[in-house]
Amino acid sequence: MNVDVIIVLFGGIGLFLLGMHLMTDGLKMAAGKALHHVLEHSTNTPFRAIASGALITSLVQSSSAVTVATIGFVNAGLLKLKQAVLVIYGSNVGTTMTGWLVALLGFHVDIQAMALPAIGLGMFMKLLARSERLAAYGMALAGFGLLFLGIAFLKSAFTGLESSVDLQAMAGDGVVNVLMFLGVGFVMTLLMQSSSAAMALTLTAAGSGWIPLESAAAMVIGSNLGTTSTAVIAAIGATSSAKRVAASHVFFNLITGVVALLTLPVWLWLVSQAGSMMQGNDHVATVLALFHTVFNVLGVFIMLPITNRLVAYLETLFRQAEEDESRPRYLDLTLVDTPELAHKALGHELQRVAMLVRAMATDAINTESSLSARLKQELAVVIKLVEAIGAFIVRLRQVALPEYLSPSFTHALASARYMIDVAEAAYQIDKAQSGALIELTPEIEQAINEYRKYAVSGLTLSVAEAGAWDDEARKAYIVKLEALYMVLKMQLLHQGTVGHVPVRHVVAMIDLLKITGKMVKEMIKATQALSDFISLAEIKPLGTESMDEVIEDGEHENQHA
């Protein structure tokens, strides 16, 4: 076998993968929040959910990106599991667009004449564009050119292999041979972690005459099954929602693959009849692209009637992770490549920690009996969750973040740090007040109850309420809290000096009130920082609006005027 041919083959695969990566990243960056908007608002019916998954996957050329976005919306509570499963069905149909690109352009167009100008123009746009969206389109265009340049090298390599290796002698009509080529397709996708690259290899190999149509069809089924490996790998260590969505992807591809394999002769005859109307030897690639689309669409029709049962079954899986309070429910490393979704998930996880910390603090203040054992466990849970939040933010900062999101993570870390302080203070308060019975006069008891009631009103402040507070309102609350503390302190000291309350009890109660006040202030800071974190993501940066959105906003302003 010619070594030069092997080098060209590997180089072609590398160019294709690089081009696919650049094109997908560019399209995701250019589309921005539009993809999230489509997923959030276009999944109300089964047909719309499937169509949305197919459309978005066709646009960004990555079923993995759509799967990650879908997982993010399930984690954020914006999509129900059934809607997510239907989007996954659609993404499997949308991913067949890669085969059509290869078949219709890769074999019918002068690739180099189209690829090189696309690479040059795309990189000039990337380097010189003033807006992030235009630069992203440039990166996508350069990736598009590299992708087709890779196809040109693959065609050249397979033409050389055809003359040196007679793979057709290994192929046949037997079950063993079909399974062998199915395994080849599966392994290619597993190794390259890209069904698009495996499809491009299969189509160029078949289009160049290196392998027969039947064997190539088995490889297409194998590559479709191989995409399940990406979902399984992505689900390792992920949230329960992510695992369920990944499992639905596995179920769809397994059932569809088995049906396609069992009915392979029938479908090959049908698509061959359609392909017989085409002229030239390169129609084989088009027939295979048609076959890939047909059996995925068939899979949707097979799965639709059993979707409700599938969703009900998936809901019973992976429950153990949800029962572990110290395990993050929303943070998922598969979201890192989609910063907007990662930001939403982080906000939900922080709000979950805030709810836990508020409950700890209010229980410590209001409950006379000891809760130290329970609060100690909850403190350990809070610490683990905050550590996971910190690790997630560090990982997120390692990717290219939109400029408007980057400053918000400082607020997230600040909120998490304040919440640990609140949890520790709650544990200290409970230990101190449950250590010994403190003797107080009825007047002091009443004043302390009023102070605690006012403190709880600050502890239970919601994120929305904190966002609505201005500096004056916040200062006014703290001033009143401190004034109540000083009045109580003076009353306690007076009661101690006249002998109505033991001095040791006076000192213990003053310390408790001081810790309580500090805990409330830390909780207000934590809630305010969390409110700032969330609000920064809701401010749409200048230059990210599409033309239609700008026109629509202008029309609304004119109407109000």
PyMOL commands that set and color helices and strands:
alter all, ss='L'
color gray80, all
select helices_A, chain A and resi 3-31+33-41+46-60+63-75+81-94+97-105+111-128+132-164+167-169+175-192+195-207+213-235+240-262+264-275+283-315+319-323+333-335+339-366+372-397+408-433+442-459+463-468+471-497+503-538+547-560
alter helices_A, ss='H'
color red, helices_A
deselect
rebuild
show_as cartoon
